[in-house]
Amino acid sequence: MIFENNAAGSKFPKWVWWLGLGVAVSWLLVSPVIRWLSCDWSEAGTIGDSFGAVNALFSGLAFVGLIYTILLQSKQLAQNSEVLEMQREELGLQREELKLTREELAKSAVAQVKSSEITRTIAILNANSILLEFHKLAADRMVGGHGSTWKTRMQYRGDEEGRLQAKYHLEKSIEISDEISTLLEDLNSKSTENPST
């Protein structure tokens, strides 16, 4: 690479530091040398004029340094624009990924809602099955069926209240059976639905 890190941490080529140091030392030494070479100020002016070529040399070097700096800045601007373009493309890809993630999350939420509806329906179905079993047993006992004891059968056999209770439990059994059938149909339709809808 053109630039190297020096001890001070700035990024200039080492030769630029040496050149700058040489120019500074030369500038500091020129005045005493001219003074030492001639004691007369008129001669000193002539000697100073002879350094006009050196002045032109340093002006040319300054101009070359300026051109060099402009070229480096133009190269750095081109690199920065490439980096910005890559970042723009990366942001576009991230935006697309976020869109896909959002769509997947929406699908997942819909599937979760359907799953909770199915779980709720199954819980209601189980509760109704228990109620159905209860009403069947109660109706059977009221009319003196197999689930009742001898004492219960004797007590309700021919008793009007027992027949009314049995009728109530049978009607409830039929009502719960119908509800269970509806729930099973609903459960079947929910489980066969397409989750993406």
C-alpha positions as CSV (number, residue, x, y, z in Angstrom):
1,M,0.0,0.0,0.0
2,I,1.2,3.6,-0.6
3,F,0.7,4.6,3.0
4,E,2.5,3.2,6.0
5,N,1.7,3.8,9.6
6,N,4.5,5.6,11.4
7,A,5.0,5.9,15.1
8,A,2.9,9.1,15.3
9,G,0.0,7.2,13.8
10,S,-0.6,9.4,10.8
11,K,-0.7,7.9,7.3
12,F,1.9,9.6,5.1
13,P,4.7,8.0,3.2
14,K,8.0,8.1,5.1
15,W,9.7,9.9,2.3
16,V,7.3,12.8,2.7
17,W,8.3,13.2,6.3
18,W,12.0,13.1,5.4
19,L,11.4,15.6,2.6
20,G,9.5,18.0,4.9
21,L,12.2,17.7,7.5
22,G,14.9,18.4,4.9
23,V,13.1,21.5,3.7
24,A,12.6,22.9,7.2
25,V,16.3,22.3,8.1
26,S,17.4,23.9,4.8
27,W,15.2,26.9,5.4
28,L,16.5,27.4,8.9
29,L,20.2,27.1,7.8
30,V,20.0,29.3,4.7
31,S,19.8,32.6,6.6
32,P,22.9,32.0,8.8
33,V,24.9,30.5,5.8
34,I,24.2,33.6,3.7
35,R,25.1,35.8,6.6
36,W,28.3,33.9,7.1
37,L,29.3,33.9,3.4
38,S,29.0,37.6,3.0
39,C,29.2,40.4,5.4
40,D,27.8,42.9,3.0
41,W,24.0,43.1,2.6
42,S,24.2,43.9,-1.1
43,E,26.1,40.7,-1.7
44,A,23.6,38.9,0.5
45,G,20.8,40.1,-1.9
46,T,22.7,38.7,-4.9
47,I,23.3,35.4,-3.1
48,G,19.6,35.3,-2.1
49,D,18.6,35.9,-5.7
50,S,20.7,32.9,-6.7
51,F,18.3,30.8,-4.6
52,G,15.4,31.7,-7.0
53,A,15.9,28.4,-8.7
54,V,15.5,26.6,-5.4
55,N,12.4,28.6,-4.8
56,A,11.0,27.5,-8.2
57,L,12.0,23.9,-7.4
58,F,10.1,24.0,-4.1
59,S,7.1,25.7,-5.8
60,G,7.1,22.9,-8.4
61,L,7.3,20.3,-5.6
62,A,4.4,21.9,-3.8
63,F,2.4,21.8,-7.1
64,V,3.3,18.1,-7.5
65,G,2.2,17.5,-3.9
66,L,-1.1,19.2,-4.6
67,I,-1.7,17.1,-7.7
68,Y,-0.7,14.0,-5.7
69,T,-3.2,14.9,-3.0
70,I,-6.0,15.5,-5.6
71,L,-5.3,12.1,-7.1
72,L,-5.4,10.4,-3.8
73,Q,-8.6,12.1,-2.8
74,S,-10.2,11.2,-6.1
75,K,-9.1,7.6,-5.7
76,Q,-10.5,7.6,-2.1
77,L,-13.8,9.1,-3.3
78,A,-14.1,6.4,-5.9
79,Q,-13.5,3.7,-3.2
80,N,-16.0,5.4,-0.9
81,S,-18.7,5.5,-3.7
82,E,-18.0,1.7,-4.3
83,V,-18.5,1.0,-0.6
84,L,-21.7,3.1,-0.5
85,E,-23.0,1.2,-3.5
86,M,-22.3,-2.1,-1.8
87,Q,-24.0,-0.9,1.4
88,R,-27.0,0.1,-0.6
89,E,-27.2,-3.3,-2.2
90,E,-26.8,-4.9,1.2
91,L,-29.6,-2.8,2.7
92,G,-31.8,-3.8,-0.3
93,L,-31.1,-7.5,0.5
94,Q,-31.8,-7.0,4.2
95,R,-35.1,-5.2,3.3
96,E,-36.1,-8.2,1.2
97,E,-35.1,-10.7,4.0
98,L,-37.1,-8.7,6.5
99,K,-40.1,-8.8,4.2
100,L,-39.8,-12.5,3.8
101,T,-39.4,-12.9,7.6
102,R,-42.5,-10.8,8.2
103,E,-44.5,-12.9,5.8
104,E,-43.3,-16.1,7.5
105,L,-44.2,-14.7,10.9
106,A,-47.7,-13.8,9.6
107,K,-48.2,-17.4,8.3
108,S,-46.9,-18.8,11.6
109,A,-49.3,-16.6,13.6
110,V,-52.3,-17.8,11.5
111,A,-51.2,-21.4,12.0
112,Q,-50.9,-20.8,15.7
113,V,-54.4,-19.3,15.9
114,K,-55.8,-22.3,14.0
115,S,-53.9,-24.7,16.2
116,S,-55.3,-23.0,19.4
117,E,-58.8,-23.1,17.9
118,I,-58.4,-26.9,17.2
119,T,-57.1,-27.4,20.8
120,R,-60.0,-25.4,22.2
121,T,-62.5,-27.5,20.1
122,I,-60.9,-30.7,21.3
123,A,-61.2,-29.5,24.9
124,I,-64.9,-28.7,24.5
125,L,-65.4,-32.1,22.8
126,N,-63.8,-33.9,25.7
127,A,-65.9,-32.0,28.2
128,N,-69.1,-32.7,26.2
129,S,-68.1,-36.4,26.0
130,I,-67.9,-36.5,29.8
131,L,-71.3,-34.7,30.1
132,L,-72.8,-37.2,27.6
133,E,-71.5,-40.1,29.6
134,F,-72.9,-38.5,32.8
135,H,-76.3,-38.0,31.3
136,K,-76.5,-41.5,29.9
137,L,-75.6,-43.0,33.2
138,A,-78.1,-40.8,35.0
139,A,-80.8,-41.7,32.6
140,D,-80.0,-45.3,32.9
141,R,-80.2,-45.2,36.7
142,M,-83.4,-43.3,36.6
143,V,-85.2,-46.1,34.7
144,G,-83.4,-48.8,36.6
145,G,-80.8,-49.8,34.0
146,H,-77.6,-51.8,34.5
147,G,-75.6,-49.0,36.1
148,S,-78.0,-48.6,39.0
149,T,-78.1,-50.5,42.3
150,W,-81.1,-52.7,43.2
151,K,-82.3,-50.1,45.7
152,T,-82.2,-47.2,43.1
153,R,-84.1,-49.4,40.5
154,M,-86.8,-50.1,43.0
155,Q,-87.0,-46.5,44.1
156,Y,-87.5,-45.0,40.6
157,R,-89.4,-47.8,38.9
158,G,-92.8,-46.4,38.1
159,D,-92.0,-43.1,39.9
160,E,-93.1,-40.1,37.8
161,E,-90.2,-37.9,39.0
162,G,-87.8,-40.6,38.0
163,R,-89.2,-40.8,34.5
164,L,-89.1,-37.0,34.2
165,Q,-85.4,-37.0,35.3
166,A,-84.7,-39.8,32.9
167,K,-86.4,-37.9,30.1
168,Y,-84.3,-34.8,31.0
169,H,-81.1,-36.8,31.0
170,L,-81.9,-38.5,27.7
171,E,-82.8,-35.1,26.0
172,K,-79.5,-33.7,27.3
173,S,-77.7,-36.7,26.0
174,I,-79.2,-36.2,22.5
175,E,-78.4,-32.5,22.7
176,I,-74.8,-33.1,23.7
177,S,-74.5,-35.8,21.0
178,D,-75.6,-33.3,18.4
179,E,-73.2,-30.7,19.7
180,I,-70.4,-33.3,19.7
181,S,-71.2,-34.2,16.0
182,T,-71.1,-30.4,15.1
183,L,-67.8,-30.1,17.0
184,L,-66.3,-33.1,15.2
185,E,-67.3,-31.7,11.8
186,D,-65.8,-28.3,12.7
187,L,-62.7,-30.0,13.9
188,N,-62.4,-32.0,10.7
189,S,-62.9,-28.9,8.6
190,K,-60.2,-26.9,10.6
191,S,-57.7,-29.7,10.4
192,T,-58.1,-30.1,6.6
193,E,-57.9,-26.4,5.9
194,N,-54.9,-25.1,4.1
195,P,-52.7,-23.3,6.7
196,S,-51.6,-20.6,4.2
197,T,-55.1,-19.2,3.8
